[in-house]
Amino acid sequence: MKEFIFKIDKIDDIATYIIHNSKSKILAFYAPMGAGKTTLIKALVKELGGKDNVSSPTFGLVNEYADKNGELLGYHFDFYRLEDENEAMDMGLEDYLNTKSWVFMEWPEKIPNLVPIDAQIIKIEILNEKTRKLQLLDII
């Protein structure tokens, strides 16, 4: 486990660390509402050379991002509104997970049996308005 306490204005440094040290390209973000999951994913996509505007796919469930050359960079899921894991399976989650692209998963606790065992678990805690604690874990 690796742990960081950081101010939001240093999120780019955290993104750089995650990209270069993650054990997987599948990142599962466990954090309360307002902790900065989407903000961190924006920083990760930027660090990876993404050209797209990053926003939470709350209603569409998945966003696709490309790099500056138009090549697929990754997928961003928001499972917050799912009623059960079958909805994730119906949208083809398994196919997305079997790509070589980056996969960013918000609210993976809504699909506990579908999070790959080799996913990089990222827990974020709110310490105060501008400070977060982030942990990189192997298994949650």
C-alpha positions in Angstrom: 0.0 0.0 0.0 1.2 3.5 -0.8 -0.4 6.5 0.9 -0.4 10.2 0.1 -1.8 13.2 1.8 -2.1 16.0 -0.7 -3.7 19.4 -1.5 -6.0 19.4 -4.5 -3.6 21.8 -6.3 -1.0 19.0 -6.3 -3.3 16.5 -8.0 -1.1 16.5 -11.2 1.8 15.1 -9.2 -0.5 12.3 -7.8 -1.7 11.5 -11.4 1.9 11.2 -12.6 2.7 8.9 -9.7 -0.3 6.7 -10.4 0.4 6.4 -14.2 4.0 5.4 -13.6 3.4 3.1 -10.6 0.0 1.5 -11.0 0.0 -2.3 -11.1 -2.8 -2.3 -13.6 -4.4 -0.1 -16.3 -7.8 -0.7 -14.6 -8.2 1.8 -11.9 -11.1 1.5 -9.4 -11.8 4.6 -7.4 -13.5 4.2 -4.0 -14.4 7.6 -2.5 -17.3 9.5 -1.2 -19.2 12.0 -3.3 -17.2 15.2 -3.7 -13.8 13.6 -2.9 -12.3 14.4 -6.3 -12.6 11.1 -8.3 -13.4 12.9 -11.6 -10.9 15.6 -10.9 -8.2 12.9 -10.5 -9.3 11.1 -13.6 -9.1 14.5 -15.5 -5.5 14.7 -14.3 -4.7 11.1 -15.3 -6.1 11.6 -18.8 -4.1 14.8 -19.1 -0.9 13.0 -18.0 -1.6 10.3 -20.5 -1.8 12.9 -23.3 -5.5 12.9 -23.6 -7.1 15.6 -25.8 -10.7 15.2 -24.7 -12.6 17.1 -22.0 -13.1 14.8 -19.1 -16.4 14.7 -17.3 -18.2 12.2 -15.2 -20.3 9.9 -17.4 -23.1 9.8 -14.7 -25.9 9.5 -17.2 -24.2 7.8 -20.2 -22.3 5.4 -17.8 -19.2 5.4 -20.0 -17.0 8.1 -21.7 -14.3 7.3 -24.2 -11.1 9.3 -24.4 -8.5 9.7 -27.1 -5.0 10.9 -27.2 -3.7 13.8 -29.3 -3.3 11.5 -32.3 -6.9 10.3 -32.1 -5.9 6.9 -30.7 -8.0 5.3 -28.0 -6.6 6.2 -24.6 -9.2 4.7 -22.3 -12.7 4.4 -20.8 -14.3 6.2 -17.9 -17.2 4.5 -16.1 -19.5 5.9 -13.4 -21.5 3.1 -11.9 -23.3 5.4 -9.3 -26.8 5.1 -10.9 -26.7 1.3 -11.5 -29.3 -0.8 -9.8 -27.4 -4.1 -10.0 -24.4 -5.7 -11.7 -26.4 -7.0 -14.6 -26.7 -3.5 -15.9 -22.9 -3.3 -16.2 -22.8 -6.7 -17.9 -25.6 -5.6 -20.3 -23.5 -2.5 -21.4 -20.6 -4.8 -22.3 -18.3 -4.1 -19.3 -16.4 -7.3 -19.8 -15.4 -6.3 -23.4 -14.1 -2.9 -22.1 -12.1 -4.7 -19.4 -10.5 -6.9 -21.9 -9.0 -4.1 -23.9 -5.4 -2.9 -23.5 -6.7 0.7 -22.8 -6.9 2.4 -19.5 -10.2 1.9 -17.6 -11.2 4.4 -14.9 -14.1 3.1 -12.7 -16.0 5.5 -10.4 -18.3 3.8 -7.8 -16.9 0.3 -8.3 -18.6 -0.7 -5.0 -21.8 -0.9 -7.1 -20.4 -3.8 -9.0 -18.3 -5.6 -6.4 -18.2 -9.0 -8.2 -17.2 -7.5 -11.5 -14.1 -5.5 -10.4 -11.1 -7.4 -11.8 -8.9 -9.0 -9.1 -5.9 -7.3 -10.7 -7.4 -3.8 -10.7 -5.5 -1.0 -9.0 -7.7 0.0 -6.0 -7.6 3.7 -5.2 -9.2 5.0 -2.1 -9.7 8.7 -1.5 -10.7 10.3 1.8 -11.7 13.9 2.4 -9.6 15.3 5.2 -10.8 18.9 4.7 -12.0 21.2 1.9 -8.6 21.2 0.1 -6.8 18.1 1.5 -7.2 14.5 0.5 -5.8 11.2 1.6 -5.2 8.8 -1.2 -4.2 5.1 -0.8 -3.1 2.7 -3.6 -4.2 -0.8 -2.5 -4.1 -4.2 -4.1 -7.4 -5.6 -2.7 -10.3 -3.9 -1.0 
